[in-house]
Amino acid sequence: MEVLAVAVAGRGLVEPREPVFAADDEALLRGRSVFETTRVYGGRPFLLDRHLARFAVSAGRVRLAPPDAAECQRLAELVIGACEEKDLALRLYWTGRTLVATAGSIDPELETLRTRGLRLSVVGWSTGALASAKSMSYAENIGAQDTAIAAGADDALLVAFDGTVLELPTANVFWREGDRLLTPSLDLPILAGVTRGVLLELAEQETIEGVFPLARLLEADEVFICASIREVMPIASVDDKAFTLGPAAHELQQALRSRATSS
């Protein structure tokens, strides 16, 4: 993502390449910081209120005071207003000391990937205490992605060592069995994705949240993932198992995009 605009609480807009975090900030020294990401459609951030609520929850989980929601909104407006493009990726960062908003471009390759479907590789995963928080301690998540890419995939499917399906490093996963949709329960150590929640509202099919083994996902009629920036993305394969790009992912992508652009 190319960063197009940056704003810092107490400073306003700054040059995108200008340093914004102090060298002694615990975000750098200890990795204690949180972030939040949402997509901007036509100059309007989608469901920013839900993202800010999760932002505060993540802060609490790493023992930070909650960020100022009104200031988050103000910084978001600043960076969006500073960009000629109006379809953007908006990010907020909070270290307990510094609050930053950035706006960046959307990767045009996402639509190409949506057309062909993502290839996933299963990566064994042992979850930590911050599994359900959007902490900037994402080295393990990115390492899992790197492992999957090295295996020839686009991303990793994280599976607990007892075989339970969890999530992707930066996305939630769904699959379809006939007329029903299944997705891992939030009782598991996974992130409560905002887009995941929207899909549960939009889905016309019966949707079951639960604890499922990998073997069940591999027998699905179709598999797809969801995330704020990538939206709904169909899965073409998980390791050696190929999947047909089915109707549920397409219909939910259309419904999500319609809601986002009409809200």
Phi, psi and omega per residue, in radians:
M1 nan 2.182 3.062
E2 -1.436 2.138 3.130
V3 -1.365 2.156 -3.073
L4 -1.794 -0.482 -3.109
A5 -2.666 2.544 -3.141
V6 -2.374 2.397 3.041
A7 -2.338 2.494 -3.087
V8 -2.194 2.363 3.109
A9 -1.013 2.307 -3.135
G10 1.505 -0.180 -3.118
R11 -2.188 -0.476 -3.082
G12 1.433 -2.681 -3.136
L13 -1.169 2.400 3.067
V14 -2.274 2.856 3.084
E15 -1.084 2.374 -3.069
P16 -0.977 -0.474 -3.128
R17 -1.658 0.055 -3.119
E18 -1.388 2.405 3.106
P19 -1.084 2.464 -3.139
V20 -2.199 -0.291 3.135
F21 -1.889 2.364 3.130
A22 -1.262 2.637 -3.096
A23 -1.141 -0.404 3.138
D24 -1.754 0.208 3.093
D25 -1.204 2.406 -3.138
E26 -1.106 -0.320 3.047
A27 -1.029 -0.631 -3.140
L28 -1.597 -0.644 -3.086
L29 -1.328 -0.646 -3.022
R30 -2.188 -0.144 -3.085
G31 1.303 0.284 -3.115
R32 -1.561 1.685 -3.109
S33 -2.953 2.855 -3.112
V34 -2.359 2.844 3.115
F35 -2.520 2.935 3.101
E36 -2.574 2.517 -3.087
T37 -2.324 2.359 2.989
T38 -2.497 2.890 -3.131
R39 -1.736 2.502 3.134
V40 -1.869 2.182 3.135
Y41 -2.000 2.072 3.103
G42 1.000 0.587 3.119
G43 1.510 0.045 -3.122
R44 -2.061 2.099 3.097
P45 -1.207 2.312 -3.064
F46 -1.406 2.146 3.070
L47 0.914 0.786 -3.119
L48 -1.055 -0.584 -3.138
D49 -1.077 -0.700 3.111
R50 -1.192 -0.667 3.123
H51 -1.163 -0.672 3.129
L52 -1.192 -0.605 3.081
A53 -1.110 -0.752 3.108
R54 -1.195 -0.595 3.083
F55 -0.982 -0.788 3.137
A56 -1.162 -0.688 3.111
V57 -1.115 -0.765 3.116
S58 -1.062 -0.721 3.116
A59 -1.037 -0.769 3.131
G60 -1.077 -0.599 -3.098
R61 -1.255 -0.391 3.053
V62 -1.819 0.270 3.062
R63 1.147 0.683 3.007
L64 -1.879 2.634 2.988
A65 -1.108 2.632 -3.138
P66 -1.173 2.533 3.069
P67 -1.210 2.710 3.122
D68 -1.258 1.959 -3.057
A69 -1.098 -0.694 -3.138
A70 -1.136 -0.675 3.111
E71 -1.206 -0.633 3.053
C72 -1.021 -0.792 3.139
Q73 -1.116 -0.700 -3.137
R74 -1.137 -0.765 3.121
L75 -1.140 -0.664 3.097
A76 -1.058 -0.779 3.121
E77 -1.084 -0.659 3.138
L78 -1.088 -0.876 -3.056
V79 -1.252 -0.621 3.097
I80 -1.147 -0.746 3.140
G81 -1.150 -0.410 -3.109
A82 -1.444 -0.131 -3.070
C83 -1.805 2.398 3.015
E84 -1.213 -0.698 3.062
E85 -1.205 2.532 -3.132
K86 -2.069 -0.022 2.976
D87 -1.884 1.884 -2.875
L88 -2.420 2.897 2.930
A89 -1.809 2.068 -3.139
L90 -1.786 2.277 3.089
R91 -2.226 2.520 3.052
L92 -2.147 2.409 3.127
Y93 -2.208 2.424 3.136
W94 -2.436 2.155 -3.121
T95 -1.876 0.029 -3.000
G96 1.541 -0.214 -3.110
R97 -2.257 -0.622 -3.067
T98 -2.281 2.294 3.096
L99 -2.003 2.177 -3.033
V100 -2.301 2.473 2.986
A101 -2.120 2.467 3.052
T102 -2.294 2.635 3.004
A103 -2.171 2.339 -3.112
G104 -2.411 2.960 -3.107
S105 -1.329 2.699 3.045
I106 -1.536 2.303 -3.139
D107 -1.107 2.062 -3.137
P108 -1.138 -0.312 3.141
E109 -1.254 -0.206 3.141
L110 -1.053 -0.660 -3.125
E111 -1.230 -0.588 3.053
T112 -1.113 -0.763 3.114
L113 -1.129 -0.636 3.138
R114 -1.139 -0.596 -3.138
T115 -1.224 -0.719 -3.094
R116 -1.618 -0.348 -3.095
G117 1.518 2.571 -3.138
L118 -1.423 2.581 2.994
R119 -1.786 2.171 -3.126
L120 -1.925 2.640 3.024
S121 -2.168 2.338 -3.127
V122 -1.256 2.282 3.087
V123 -2.199 2.173 3.079
G124 -1.108 2.433 -2.954
W125 -2.424 2.235 3.022
S126 -1.916 1.964 -3.011
T127 -1.359 2.618 3.089
G128 -1.885 -3.042 -3.075
A129 -1.165 -0.382 -3.071
L130 -1.759 0.313 -3.069
A131 -1.021 -0.570 -3.078
S132 -1.734 0.191 3.107
A133 -1.999 2.552 3.055
K134 -1.552 1.248 3.087
S135 -1.474 2.644 3.094
M136 -1.389 0.112 3.000
S137 -1.434 1.211 -3.017
Y138 -1.820 0.262 -3.080
A139 -1.057 -0.702 3.138
E140 -1.136 -0.737 -3.140
N141 -1.074 -0.804 -3.131
I142 -1.187 -0.585 3.064
G143 -1.095 -0.663 3.098
A144 -1.138 -0.723 3.074
Q145 -1.057 -0.759 -3.140
D146 -1.077 -0.691 3.101
T147 -1.068 -0.763 3.137
A148 -1.145 -0.748 -3.137
I149 -1.117 -0.687 3.107
A150 -1.102 -0.437 3.110
A151 -1.522 0.068 3.106
G152 1.636 0.153 -3.135
A153 -1.715 3.079 3.073
D154 -1.645 -0.481 -3.052
D155 -2.806 3.004 -3.092
A156 -1.828 2.477 2.924
L157 -1.785 1.985 -3.079
L158 -1.445 2.193 -3.099
V159 -2.264 2.239 3.118
A160 -1.087 2.805 -3.058
F161 -1.257 -0.146 2.991
D162 -1.604 0.102 3.099
G163 1.621 0.043 -3.123
T164 -1.337 2.281 3.084
V165 -1.247 2.334 -3.128
L166 -1.958 -1.446 -3.039
E167 -2.881 -2.987 2.958
L168 -1.769 2.898 3.136
P169 -0.984 -0.544 -3.135
T170 -2.409 0.543 -3.116
A171 -2.792 2.787 3.006
N172 -1.697 2.795 -3.086
V173 -2.144 2.486 3.037
F174 -2.259 2.791 2.922
W175 -2.600 2.814 -3.089
R176 -1.980 2.320 2.998
E177 -2.089 1.757 -3.084
G178 1.107 -2.059 -3.126
D179 -1.704 0.113 -3.092
R180 -1.964 2.554 3.031
L181 -1.850 2.492 3.103
L182 -2.195 2.566 3.092
T183 -2.683 2.555 3.106
P184 -1.012 2.486 -3.115
S185 -1.290 2.621 3.051
L186 -1.265 -0.070 2.985
D187 -1.229 -0.343 3.047
L188 -1.393 2.824 3.123
P189 -1.357 1.264 3.109
I190 -2.274 2.905 -3.137
L191 -1.386 2.406 3.057
A192 -1.402 1.451 -3.072
G193 -1.110 2.350 3.085
V194 -1.122 -0.750 3.113
T195 -1.131 -0.665 3.045
R196 -0.950 -0.828 3.140
G197 -1.086 -0.678 3.119
V198 -1.139 -0.725 3.135
L199 -1.099 -0.627 3.089
L200 -1.112 -0.553 3.084
E201 -1.317 -0.622 -3.040
L202 -1.471 -0.481 -3.019
A203 -1.097 2.281 3.070
E204 -1.516 -0.335 3.123
Q205 -1.382 2.797 2.951
E206 -1.095 2.340 -3.139
T207 -2.140 2.282 -3.101
I208 -2.003 2.190 3.033
E209 -1.785 2.256 -3.080
G210 -2.918 -2.896 3.117
V211 -1.927 1.984 -2.991
F212 -2.209 2.484 3.079
P213 -1.383 2.744 3.106
L214 -0.991 -0.638 -3.112
A215 -1.015 -0.573 3.140
R216 -1.246 -0.742 3.089
L217 -1.055 -0.691 -3.080
L218 -1.195 -0.243 3.074
E219 -1.721 0.121 -3.057
A220 -1.221 2.765 3.072
D221 -1.359 -0.519 2.995
E222 -2.795 2.735 -3.137
V223 -2.297 2.495 3.054
F224 -2.640 2.864 3.125
I225 -2.133 2.931 3.066
C226 -2.535 2.548 3.112
A227 -2.815 2.815 -3.048
S228 -1.035 -0.805 -3.076
I229 -1.486 -0.739 -3.121
R230 -1.376 -0.228 -3.104
E231 1.037 -2.267 3.122
V232 -1.794 2.183 -3.050
M233 -2.228 2.095 3.131
P234 -1.239 2.710 3.132
I235 -1.875 2.206 3.132
A236 -1.562 -0.483 3.137
S237 -2.833 2.688 2.959
V238 -2.196 1.899 -2.982
D239 0.921 -2.109 -3.073
D240 -1.576 -0.030 -3.102
K241 -1.608 2.065 3.128
A242 -1.571 2.571 3.099
F243 -2.204 2.550 3.008
T244 -1.376 2.409 3.072
L245 -1.277 1.901 -2.969
G246 -1.674 -3.119 -3.035
P247 -1.312 -0.512 -3.044
A248 -1.092 -0.781 3.137
A249 -1.081 -0.775 -3.135
H250 -1.096 -0.816 -3.113
E251 -1.125 -0.711 3.135
L252 -1.227 -0.608 3.061
Q253 -1.083 -0.771 3.134
Q254 -1.117 -0.734 -3.137
A255 -1.165 -0.709 3.119
L256 -1.117 -0.826 -3.129
R257 -1.096 -0.687 3.118
S258 -1.100 -0.775 3.127
R259 -1.148 -0.725 -3.095
A260 -1.153 -0.648 -3.059
T261 -1.563 -0.137 3.115
S262 -1.877 -0.147 -3.101
S263 -1.396 nan nan
